[in-house]
Amino acid sequence: QVQLVESGGGLVQGGGSLRLSCAASGSIFSRYDMDWYRQAPGKQRELVALISIGGSTKYADSVKGRFTISRDNAKNTVFLQMNSLKPEDTAVYLCHAKYVTTSGYEFNYWGQGTQVTVSS
């Protein structure tokens, strides 16, 4: 079991920055691939960024060059640094953890989300 708690959301003007944090507890954090998703009203949930257990990263095209995902395994925390924010980045941002066993069984855990609102 993994418990995920996001923080760092809020209201920011366009062009501003926010840093989201996701603190994990309950299991061995370093074994989990970690992602940030977002969901805006009336839209499907979309993958924003992911970081693997080995530290590889991947980003949605819409945030490349503006967002940076990182992890601190010693602190059981994953971060999302968001710069040059745009009104279209407004959404609830959710932290996700995934662990796949050697037999292929997949464990998925979600946080409650943190609201990010970008004003124009």
C-alpha positions, -999 to 999 in steps of 0.1 A, spaced: 0 0 0 11 35 -8 -4 67 4 1 98 -17 -4 134 -5 0 163 -30 7 199 -20 18 231 -36 -12 240 -58 -28 274 -58 -37 304 -79 -10 320 -100 -9 346 -128 -1 335 -163 37 333 -167 42 324 -131 56 293 -114 44 267 -90 61 236 -75 40 206 -67 51 180 -42 38 145 -37 48 128 -4 45 90 -4 43 67 26 36 31 33 59 13 10 93 14 -6 91 46 -27 122 38 -49 104 8 -64 76 29 -79 74 47 -112 59 81 -104 36 102 -126 18 135 -125 -16 136 -143 -40 165 -146 -78 167 -151 -96 199 -162 -133 203 -160 -150 185 -188 -118 170 -201 -102 136 -198 -74 129 -174 -40 133 -191 -5 123 -183 17 154 -177 50 139 -167 65 107 -155 98 96 -139 108 60 -137 126 42 -109 158 47 -129 152 84 -132 141 85 -169 116 112 -176 89 118 -202 66 148 -207 34 156 -226 41 178 -256 21 206 -241 44 210 -211 78 202 -226 104 229 -218 82 244 -191 77 216 -165 103 194 -148 96 163 -128 121 150 -102 122 127 -73 140 124 -40 140 88 -29 155 97 5 125 119 12 99 97 -5 88 127 -26 82 135 -62 81 171 -75 67 189 -105 83 223 -111 59 243 -134 72 274 -151 57 298 -176 23 287 -166 -6 293 -190 -44 294 -183 -48 261 -201 -26 245 -174 -55 250 -150 -66 216 -136 -65 193 -107 -31 177 -106 -29 142 -93 1 121 -82 2 85 -93 25 56 -83 29 24 -102 47 -8 -93 49 -39 -115 60 -72 -100 83 -96 -117 52 -117 -126 36 -87 -143 10 -78 -117 5 -40 -115 -2 -19 -84 -16 16 -90 -21 43 -63 -35 78 -66 -34 109 -45 -64 132 -39 -51 159 -62 -42 196 -58 -59 224 -77 -38 246 -99 -55 277 -113 -37 300 -138 -53 334 -144 -49 353 -177 
